[in-house]
Amino acid sequence: MTCIILSVVVLIFPVIGLTAGDVISESDSLIHKYLSSDLISAGDLKLTDPDYIHLGVIISNIGDKEKNLIPGIVAVFKSLLQSIFHYSEGSPLHLIIITDQSSKDIVEDTAKQSVGKYLSESVIYTGKWDIKLMLTFPRLFVEFVDLASITEPNRVEIDTMIPLYSYNTEEVLLFKGNDTGGNRLSPKYIQDLFYIGPFYSRAFTSLNRLIVFDVDLIIKTDLAPLNKYFDDMKREEIIGITVDQLNFYRYHKNYIKENMNMTLKFKDAAMERGLNTGVVLYNLEKIRKSEKFQEELKPENFKKLVRKFGFNNMIVGDQDWLTLMMWTYPELFKVIPCEYNMQVPDIKSTKSEYCDENPKILHTHSKIHEDPDKPTN
């Protein structure tokens, strides 16, 4: 943190006459106004103001080398935060970082560095240390939520889902000649964090709306227009998603058509492509009231949903569950424009349904698996 602030002191000294002590002292004070260091339960959020955009990001298991199966996660997390701050136009943002005790210090340090970098650059931009300006642009508050506060109350459900919605293996699986947009499947999908999406409405009891981002995103716009899609949801629509752009579910669609005597046809034809959970809008208030959604959360129904489509198991956690839910209850889902989750494939694919719009949110996928400590040739 100190290094970041000191790096800009040389630039601002001649202009505004501040000492290094002034900059560091004011910056540290502001960071603590923006960020609460406590690791809290999901139901104990300090900020619940509906005027804020409530944004969740999951980053955990990085403090345990045996469980950290995603080597590049800290680097992409830092890039995500910096892009959010860079493109902010002042929309009030409540950043909810879902993590675990062993990862908390690393995650908090990264968040503080990103907030500090934003504050430092704001000093250069304004040419003065304007406390009022810094406290209102953006209106930002960061909290850390304990992953266990979501998983443990739903332990039976999550333990039921894991063998049904993953290959339930700790080995890397390689696929050849497929159309999934990748030839390598990480064993990470046996971890709890990939199964918490269905339970946000139970966990975040004080919120009515929650946007959840994958950590490997680059934001290229203020988030207010994305948040407005909550208001565009029709009466039964409870979740906003973007459809898959990498043909990940091509095999599944073909299997259903050829073996189950079922046809996936929807008013929005794009829904048959399945969805990607890189960007999801959860209307928690409506989810709690949805009899259809709540019925499917019963442990015995997780298996029924998979078997309905003729599968023994799926692959990538709650994204697969949400896809099957969308294919079963399309009226519950609102498709938002592809540019809010533009997927970048990690291998070349000629059959992908690429998004032709200018990206507002870029989903980098493979960057998260790049080891920043591994030397390059």
Summary of the structure (lengths in Angstrom):
residues: 377
radius of gyration: 21.4
end to end distance: 31.2
largest distance: 75.1
contacts: 1195
relative contact order: 0.15
helix: 46%
strand: 16%
